[in-house]
Amino acid sequence: MVTTSRPTQTHTDEHHTHPEYSDKVAVLLMGYGEVESYEDFANYNEQALNLLTAKFAPVPLWLYPPLAKLLAIFDLHEWSHQHGNFVSPHNEIFEAQRAGIESNLKDRWGEQVKVFKAFNFCAPHLPEQVLAQIKAEGYSKILIYPLLVVDSIFTSGIAVEQVNQGLNKLSTEAEHWVKGIRYIPSFFDRPDYIKLLAQQVIDNVEKKLAVAHLPSQTGILLMNHGCPHKAKGFTSGIDESQELYELVRKELMYRYPLISIGWLNHDTPMIEWTQPDVTTASKNLMDLGATALVYMPIGFATENHETLLDVDHIIGSLRKKRPDVTYLRLDCVNEHPDFVAMAAQWANPLIEELLEEADMMVKPNLAAQVRAQIAEEFHQHDGHHGHDHGSHDHGSHNHHGHDHKEHAHHGHSH
């Protein structure tokens, strides 16, 4: 769709001669969501298994419901019996993030922008349900905004997958109700996010540890979401997570030489996960002389049971073996005012684009016609290409920047 700037209106009837321009944008802020009721564990796990595990593990579909119930028993034991009826603060923090981002956006856009939240696994905020609300409130331009640090099939991939499923169910008209879409990719390499993470480490070390521990003996664990190495061809987030780690490490390494990545893995049988895991990384830093360890989540923007329970478990088991070491777990960026402000700032250029461009006009019932037309063009081009290699001007370039001689050479070399 070609983007056109909104024309300047000089007459009262100007809008009759120009395409329509929707004057408001729905920002769809998306997170994982976590269950807040023990009765919901099985349902939550089944959805998570379906969307997550299916991308990397060979699990047959019929196994999901019983496996989800089994996992629910483990969860209930861990969260209820071991942790005194733990309820994850994730959803509450995410709502604070949503409200903060909306407040920042309204300072600039007023009532033209509203921020809706969706959770991948938790009703009544499933993407399909929230999209229905967006449509009902008259929004036709959407900014899809996964508040997840890295892009992968397990994070934003699932978010977009669910948005597409929801849009399919809601598009019953001949002309699609959505008139504009933009997407905010991950923020693993945003300089303001990197500096905020590093500053949180520096501030906490200076406030709580510096009085008793030398900088060279203060180990920093920068924790990313663990990734399986094989994800059925999907992007798993390993590359982005490693780059995120390196960027934060560079901000800190001149102060604190003992820094390691630590992957929070969901260790599953027969699946190779990213290494070193947080436990191994902790032991490595202690072997190098760390007398204090700082656990900073960098691959998570919002607190969840992994950054809380899992890290607490790891620290608890390490403390039994090395009680002489000081262990400090830090928070995610959560609703930190600086983070909320920068998250809103990242959205501003795309909101501006959506408001300034003419409404798209997508007619899903034309898909078969378009498909047939493109197939016909391909057939004609393929036939022409196959019979006429020698007649092309070898100095001219095709669309991809290769000349036809080179293109033909590549085609036959396979």
Helices and strands as residue ranges (DSSP letters): G 14-17, E 25-31, G 38-40, H 41-51, G 53-55, G 61-63, H 64-76, I 77-82, H 90-109, G 110-112, E 113-119, H 127-136, E 141-146, H 156-170, E 180-183, H 191-208, G 215-217, E 218-225, H 238-252, E 259-264, H 278-287, E 292-297, H 305-305, I 306-310, H 311-321, E 326-329, H 337-356, G 364-366, H 367-387, G 389-391, H 404-413
